[in-house]
């Protein structure tokens, strides 16, 4: 029986492909959630897989083929580099596995649509980061908005601007190449949060700029080396949603001032300030008409971190219901980012042809530490 059937009992079997830095954030949770069982970790560099296996007590390690062919694995967690996301996910789909991928879903519309079609034909599921919107911070905001705390949501402002990862990252060149930059690297967090509040995006417009053709590595063994900048390093984008709401967002590696995680949504009755969408927790603030200061609202619910989306996917497979961080949502975010990049090049509004369904809110008592399967 293929993994697609989802009729088993007990923990859902998981394999991780990609033993890089982010695998630690995932494995801290995947190896402790009772409803999941990590059977294998794989990497092209098998020594890296072996080290992670030893660190987390994972029984098997080796090349990616081991994960793809493992009989007890239902979900492959794809933590490879962005350029390999579609290739690895497609191989897992062809092996009859459900797939959870790190963002971005793909680097272009064509390969992303191909992956969606392949998974549909195989009868398996696709999930994709960010799953930060499942954390206590953004879920509390979601409950407040749906309760009418701000009235009808109308507009939003988001800001991510930093000096640039070239100052601190020991090997930053890839963050300035196609598929990265402040748009593709950071917008998935902000766009996903906005879509969960306003619904799908209808069209976008943007301007972008690049202040320097080259940058210099600022730290580590490559300090002083120059590399080429291939993408805009400052993007200012507006989005119109199918609901009629609109947003203005800044994504920048050009600011001497660190300003990240800024998300404000304004409704007919109040404005809500959301936690950093790159985090799972955080403080919320409300400003109602007539107020003289913000009202602080604590976040409630689970905030375990990366891997919550994998767990929701696993439980949903067993229950036969849709999971929340679906591939279609991730593709819609990708489509919006590609459309923003096209608007920068053309100077026109770009229609976003894809759509997505807003995920049901996560129950406040949803417990990742519970044994439910």
C-alpha positions, 0 to 999 in steps of 0.5 A: 500500500502506498503512503498516499493511502494514509490508513495506517495507525500509530506514528506517521513515518518521516524521512528528512532529505537535507542535513544542513543548518535548518535541519536542526530546527526541524529535528528538534521537533520532529524527533519529539512529536509522538505522532511522528517517527523519523526513520531516516535522514539523507543527504548527498554528503552522507557524512553530514547525514551520519552526524545528524543521525547520531545527534538525534538518534535517527536509526538510518542515514545515507543517500537520498535514495534511502529516504525515497525507497524506505517502506516505513516512510510516508512523508519526505521532509525536503530541506535541500537548497531552493534550486533542488526543491522541485527535483527532490519533491518530484522524486519523492512524489514518484516514489509514492510519498507525501512531501513537505518542502522548505520554501520557496515551493519552486523558483518558477511557475512552470516547475511549480505547476508541474509538481502540483500536477505530478502530486495530484496524479500520484494521489499524494500531498504537498506541503510547504513552509512557512508554517509559522502562520500555524504558531500562537502569534499569527493564529491568535491574530487570526482569531481576533480578526475573525471575531470582529476585533478590528471590524472588516479588514481593509489594508495592511503594511509590512516592512522587512529591511536590513543592511543585508546578509553580506555583513554577517553570513559567511557565504552570502552570494546565494542570497543575492542570486535568482530565487533569493534576494529580499523578495524570494527569501523573506516575502513568503512569510509576509505574503502567507500571513496576509493571505491568511487574513485577506484571502488570495491575491488578485494583482500586484505592482512593484518597483525595485532597485539594486544599489550595488552591482557587487557586494563583499563578504563581511565575515568568515573565511571568505571575508573580503571576497566580492560577488555579483548581485543578480536581483533587486535588493530593495522591493516596494510592492502593493497587492490587491486581494480578491476581497478588495483589501490591499497591502503595501510591503517593503523587502530590502537589503538596503537599510542601515537600520534593522526593521523586520517583522513589521505587520499592521492590518487596519480594519474599519474599527481598529488596527492590529499589530502582528508578531514577526511572521518569521516566528511562531510566537510573539506579542500582539497589539490592538489600537481601537478608534479613540485609544491613546495607546496600544493594548497588548494581547498575549499570544495563546496556543502552541508555538513549538516551531518548525515542523508544526506544519509536518505534524498537521499534515501527518494528522490530516493524512490519518484523518482524511482531511485537508492539511493547512500549509498546502502546496497550492497555498505555497504555489500562490505565494510563489506566483505572487512573488514572480508577478512582483518581479515581472511588475518590476521589469515591466512597470505594470500591474500583473494579474496573479492567475492562481488562487488559494484556499485560506486554511482553517484556523488551528484549534487553540488547544491543538497539542503537538505533544499529544499522542493522537494517532 
